[in-house]
Amino acid sequence: MDNFTIIKEFFLIDFSNIRELQLLHALFFLLIYIAAVMGNLLTITAIITDPHLHSPMYFFLSNLSLLDIGYISVTLPKFIVNSLTGNQSISLLGCAAQVFFLIFFAGVEIALLVAMSYDRYVAICHPLHYGVTMTPLRCLWVAIGSWFSGLIYSALHTGNMFRLPFSGSNVIHQFFCDVPHVLKISSTEVCDAEYLLIATSSTFVLFSFGFLIISYTYIFSTVFKMPSVEGRHKALSTCSPQLIILILFLLAGIFTALGPISDTSPVQNLLISMTYTILPPFMNPIIYSLRNMKIKIALGRVIKIAFCSKIEISNFKKI
């Protein structure tokens, strides 16, 4: 029989015992967090304020940017506060919240990536049907369905993982409550049920990835058959950022699934976890701003308006 203990809090691992390095970590990740949040907020603002971006593709992109803000906010703020205060504890409820929102945002991202690939498939392969197929109401329901499916998916996994007391150590060898590390200190019954849930949900995940692969196969097949070089470039400029984001997400998932769970190498754990908790939310707005001309122009307009407003306010105060 497992030796269960009632654990009310967990202790996360710090990546250095040197106080100066802890403060340096806090400053470094604070800058990354601010850059990621500002980048995604600027993307959302640009899409909302620019009428040229009021289309299904950018509607889904704004949802993805909102998701990225939430995703990176699950782990980094707590890690930054812990590094500044030197207190590595997290309550049982806080740990459950981190697990819930990590799974929730990951599930929603899969659903949104599928919706975005279908949007590009219809736009490029069946452009005459685009206005009829991708209506605003249909896009709204797809977005609602994506967020709701992530909610249900996360509730099932989190409810199972925290339904029984934890056994063994309450030390989590990660800077946040990562699912593999939480399962490592869970009871055998919880682990068995979680593996069953993962196996069942894998059917949906594999179907989603299959749909993504088929969609982009048709997209690139159609693009390379276009006689116009300008037409090919325009089509690629709209779908290549989404493909890069998809590849980034898949690589993060592979690192998560195949990466070893180390109890002795916190740096190794940090590098692996960064690939799926920090890198995608940080890189997504950069990818879109660099690869999509409409986003680049809209972002420049937003920044220019904000900068001009500050100058006007400053001049008004001087008067």
C-alpha positions as CSV (number, residue, x, y, z in Angstrom):
1,M,0.0,0.0,0.0
2,D,1.2,3.5,-0.9
3,N,2.2,5.7,2.0
4,F,-0.1,8.7,1.5
5,T,0.5,11.9,3.2
6,I,-1.7,15.0,3.2
7,I,0.3,17.6,1.3
8,K,-1.0,21.1,1.4
9,E,1.9,22.7,-0.4
10,F,4.7,21.9,-2.8
11,F,8.3,23.1,-3.1
12,L,9.5,24.1,-6.5
13,I,13.2,23.9,-7.5
14,D,15.3,27.0,-7.9
15,F,18.0,26.9,-10.6
16,S,20.7,28.4,-8.4
17,N,21.4,28.8,-4.7
18,I,23.4,32.0,-5.4
19,R,21.3,35.0,-4.5
20,E,22.7,37.2,-7.3
21,L,21.9,34.6,-9.9
22,Q,18.3,34.2,-8.6
23,L,17.8,38.0,-9.0
24,L,19.4,37.8,-12.5
25,H,17.0,35.0,-13.4
26,A,14.1,37.1,-12.2
27,L,15.2,40.1,-14.2
28,F,15.8,38.1,-17.3
29,F,12.5,36.3,-17.3
30,L,10.6,39.5,-16.3
31,L,12.0,41.1,-19.5
32,I,10.9,38.0,-21.5
33,Y,7.4,38.1,-19.9
34,I,6.9,41.8,-20.6
35,A,8.1,41.4,-24.2
36,A,5.7,38.5,-24.8
37,V,2.7,40.2,-23.2
38,M,3.4,43.5,-25.0
39,G,3.9,41.7,-28.4
40,N,0.7,39.8,-28.1
41,L,-1.2,42.8,-26.8
42,L,0.0,44.9,-29.7
43,T,-1.1,42.2,-32.1
44,I,-4.6,42.1,-30.6
45,T,-4.8,45.9,-30.7
46,A,-3.6,46.1,-34.3
47,I,-6.3,43.5,-35.3
48,I,-9.1,45.2,-33.4
49,T,-8.3,48.8,-34.6
50,D,-7.5,48.1,-38.3
51,P,-10.6,47.4,-40.4
52,H,-8.4,45.7,-43.0
53,L,-7.7,42.9,-40.5
54,H,-11.3,42.2,-39.7
55,S,-11.3,38.8,-41.4
56,P,-11.5,35.1,-40.1
57,M,-7.7,34.6,-40.3
58,Y,-6.9,37.6,-38.1
59,F,-9.9,36.8,-35.8
60,F,-8.4,33.4,-35.0
61,L,-4.9,35.0,-34.7
62,S,-6.3,37.5,-32.1
63,N,-7.6,34.5,-30.1
64,L,-4.2,32.8,-30.4
65,S,-2.5,36.0,-29.1
66,L,-5.0,36.2,-26.2
67,L,-4.2,32.5,-25.4
68,D,-0.5,33.2,-25.5
69,I,-0.8,35.9,-22.9
70,G,-2.7,33.5,-20.6
71,Y,-0.3,30.7,-21.3
72,I,2.9,32.5,-20.4
73,S,1.2,34.1,-17.4
74,V,0.5,30.7,-15.8
75,T,4.1,30.0,-15.0
76,L,6.5,33.0,-15.4
77,P,5.0,35.5,-12.8
78,K,5.1,32.9,-10.1
79,F,8.7,32.0,-11.0
80,I,9.7,35.6,-11.0
81,V,8.2,36.3,-7.6
82,N,9.8,33.1,-6.2
83,S,13.2,34.2,-7.5
84,L,12.8,37.7,-6.0
85,T,11.6,36.5,-2.6
86,G,13.6,33.3,-2.3
87,N,10.4,31.4,-1.4
88,Q,9.9,28.4,-3.6
89,S,6.7,27.1,-2.1
90,I,3.3,26.9,-4.0
91,S,0.0,25.9,-2.4
92,L,-1.9,22.8,-3.4
93,L,-4.6,25.0,-4.9
94,G,-2.0,27.1,-6.7
95,C,-0.4,23.9,-8.2
96,A,-3.8,22.6,-9.3
97,A,-4.5,26.0,-10.9
98,Q,-1.2,25.9,-12.8
99,V,-1.9,22.4,-14.1
100,F,-5.5,23.3,-15.1
101,F,-4.5,26.4,-17.1
102,L,-1.5,24.8,-18.7
103,I,-3.6,21.9,-20.1
104,F,-6.5,24.3,-20.9
105,F,-4.4,26.7,-23.0
106,A,-2.6,23.8,-24.7
107,G,-5.9,22.2,-25.6
108,V,-7.3,25.4,-27.0
109,E,-4.2,26.1,-29.0
110,I,-4.6,22.7,-30.8
111,A,-8.2,23.5,-31.6
112,L,-7.3,27.0,-32.9
113,L,-4.4,25.7,-35.0
114,V,-6.9,23.3,-36.7
115,A,-9.4,26.1,-37.3
116,M,-6.6,28.4,-38.7
117,S,-5.4,25.6,-41.1
118,Y,-9.0,25.0,-42.3
119,D,-9.4,28.8,-42.9
120,R,-6.2,28.9,-45.0
121,Y,-7.3,25.7,-46.8
122,V,-10.6,27.2,-47.9
123,A,-9.1,30.6,-48.7
124,I,-6.4,29.2,-51.0
125,C,-7.9,26.0,-52.3
126,H,-11.6,27.1,-52.6
127,P,-11.4,30.9,-52.7
128,L,-14.8,31.3,-54.4
129,H,-16.5,29.5,-51.4
130,Y,-14.6,31.4,-48.8
131,G,-17.2,34.1,-48.0
132,V,-19.9,31.5,-47.7
133,T,-17.9,29.0,-45.7
134,M,-16.0,31.2,-43.2
135,T,-18.9,33.5,-42.1
136,P,-18.4,35.7,-39.0
137,L,-21.0,33.7,-37.0
138,R,-19.4,30.4,-37.9
139,C,-16.0,31.7,-36.9
140,L,-17.4,32.9,-33.6
141,W,-18.9,29.4,-32.9
142,V,-15.6,27.7,-33.8
143,A,-13.7,30.0,-31.4
144,I,-16.2,29.4,-28.6
145,G,-16.0,25.6,-29.3
146,S,-12.2,25.7,-29.2
147,W,-12.2,27.5,-25.8
148,F,-15.0,25.2,-24.4
149,S,-13.3,22.0,-25.6
150,G,-10.1,23.1,-23.9
151,L,-12.0,23.8,-20.7
152,I,-13.6,20.3,-20.6
153,Y,-10.3,18.6,-21.6
154,S,-8.4,20.4,-18.8
155,A,-11.1,19.8,-16.2
156,L,-11.0,16.0,-16.8
157,H,-7.3,15.8,-16.4
158,T,-6.9,18.2,-13.5
159,G,-9.8,16.7,-11.6
160,N,-8.3,13.2,-11.9
161,M,-4.8,14.3,-10.9
162,F,-5.8,16.1,-7.7
163,R,-8.7,13.8,-6.6
164,L,-6.5,11.7,-4.2
165,P,-3.7,12.6,-1.7
166,F,-0.1,12.7,-3.0
167,S,2.5,10.2,-1.9
168,G,6.2,10.6,-1.3
169,S,8.0,13.9,-1.5
170,N,6.3,17.2,-2.0
171,V,9.3,18.6,-4.0
172,I,8.6,19.2,-7.7
173,H,11.8,19.3,-9.7
174,Q,10.7,22.1,-12.0
175,F,10.1,25.8,-11.7
176,F,6.3,25.3,-12.0
177,C,3.8,22.4,-11.5
178,D,4.5,20.5,-14.7
179,V,2.2,17.6,-15.4
180,P,4.9,14.8,-15.7
181,H,6.5,15.9,-12.4
182,V,3.1,16.1,-10.6
183,L,2.2,12.6,-11.9
184,K,5.5,11.3,-10.6
185,I,4.4,12.0,-7.0
186,S,0.8,10.9,-7.5
187,S,-0.8,7.7,-6.4
188,T,-0.7,4.6,-8.7
189,E,-4.5,4.8,-9.1
190,V,-4.3,8.4,-10.3
191,C,-1.5,7.6,-12.8
192,D,-3.3,4.7,-14.2
193,A,-6.5,6.7,-14.7
194,E,-4.4,9.6,-16.2
195,Y,-2.7,7.3,-18.7
196,L,-6.1,6.0,-19.7
197,L,-7.4,9.6,-20.2
198,I,-4.3,10.4,-22.3
199,A,-4.7,7.3,-24.4
200,T,-8.4,8.2,-25.1
201,S,-7.6,11.9,-25.8
202,S,-4.8,10.9,-28.1
203,T,-7.4,9.9,-30.6
204,F,-8.6,13.5,-30.9
205,V,-5.0,14.8,-30.9
206,L,-3.9,12.5,-33.7
207,F,-7.0,13.3,-35.7
208,S,-6.2,17.0,-35.3
209,F,-2.6,16.6,-36.4
210,G,-3.8,14.4,-39.3
211,F,-6.2,17.1,-40.4
212,L,-3.4,19.7,-40.1
213,I,-1.0,17.7,-42.3
214,I,-3.7,17.0,-44.9
215,S,-4.8,20.7,-45.0
216,Y,-1.2,22.0,-45.5
217,T,-0.5,19.3,-48.1
218,Y,-3.5,20.6,-50.1
219,I,-2.5,24.2,-49.5
220,F,1.1,23.9,-50.7
221,S,0.0,21.7,-53.6
222,T,-2.4,24.5,-54.7
223,V,0.1,27.2,-54.1
224,F,2.9,25.7,-56.2
225,K,0.5,25.2,-59.1
226,M,-0.3,28.9,-59.2
227,P,1.1,30.4,-62.4
228,S,1.8,33.9,-60.9
229,V,4.9,34.3,-58.7
230,E,3.1,37.2,-57.0
231,G,0.1,35.0,-56.2
232,R,2.3,32.3,-54.8
233,H,4.2,34.8,-52.6
234,K,0.9,36.3,-51.3
235,A,-0.5,32.9,-50.5
236,L,2.6,31.8,-48.7
237,S,2.9,35.0,-46.7
238,T,-0.6,34.3,-45.2
239,C,-0.1,30.6,-44.4
240,S,3.7,30.3,-43.7
241,P,3.5,32.1,-40.2
242,Q,0.8,29.6,-39.2
243,L,2.9,26.7,-40.4
244,I,5.9,28.0,-38.4
245,I,3.8,28.4,-35.3
246,L,2.4,24.8,-35.9
247,I,6.0,23.4,-36.2
248,L,7.1,25.3,-33.1
249,F,4.1,23.9,-31.2
250,L,4.8,20.3,-32.4
251,L,8.5,20.6,-31.5
252,A,7.5,21.8,-28.0
253,G,5.1,18.8,-27.7
254,I,7.8,16.4,-28.8
255,F,10.2,17.8,-26.2
256,T,7.5,17.5,-23.6
257,A,6.6,13.9,-24.4
258,L,10.1,12.6,-25.0
259,G,12.2,14.8,-22.7
260,P,13.5,13.0,-19.6
261,I,12.2,13.8,-16.2
262,S,15.4,14.7,-14.2
263,D,15.6,15.1,-10.5
264,T,19.2,16.1,-10.5
265,S,19.5,18.6,-13.4
266,P,17.4,21.7,-12.9
267,V,19.0,23.4,-15.8
268,Q,18.0,20.5,-18.1
269,N,14.4,20.8,-16.8
270,L,14.4,24.5,-17.4
271,L,15.6,24.2,-21.0
272,I,13.0,21.5,-21.8
273,S,10.2,23.4,-20.2
274,M,11.1,26.6,-21.9
275,T,10.4,25.0,-25.3
276,Y,6.7,24.7,-24.5
277,T,5.9,27.3,-21.8
278,I,7.9,30.4,-22.9
279,L,9.2,30.0,-26.4
280,P,5.8,29.8,-28.3
281,P,4.1,32.8,-26.6
282,F,7.3,34.8,-27.0
283,M,7.9,33.9,-30.7
284,N,4.4,33.9,-32.1
285,P,4.0,37.7,-32.4
286,I,7.5,38.0,-33.7
287,I,6.8,35.4,-36.4
288,Y,3.6,37.1,-37.5
289,S,5.0,40.7,-37.5
290,L,8.0,39.6,-39.6
291,R,6.2,37.3,-42.1
292,N,2.8,39.1,-42.5
293,M,2.9,42.6,-44.2
294,K,-0.6,43.6,-43.1
295,I,0.2,42.9,-39.4
296,K,3.5,44.7,-39.8
297,I,1.8,47.8,-41.2
298,A,-1.0,47.7,-38.6
299,L,1.5,47.3,-35.7
300,G,3.5,50.3,-37.1
301,R,0.3,52.4,-37.1
302,V,-0.5,51.4,-33.5
303,I,3.0,52.2,-32.3
304,K,3.0,55.5,-34.2
305,I,-0.4,56.5,-32.7
306,A,0.7,55.6,-29.2
307,F,4.0,57.5,-29.6
308,C,2.3,60.6,-31.1
309,S,-0.2,60.6,-28.2
310,K,2.6,60.6,-25.6
311,I,4.2,63.6,-27.4
312,E,0.9,65.5,-27.5
313,I,0.3,64.9,-23.8
314,S,3.8,66.0,-22.9
315,N,3.4,69.2,-25.0
316,F,0.0,69.9,-23.4
317,K,1.6,69.5,-19.9
318,K,4.3,72.0,-20.8
319,I,1.7,74.5,-21.9
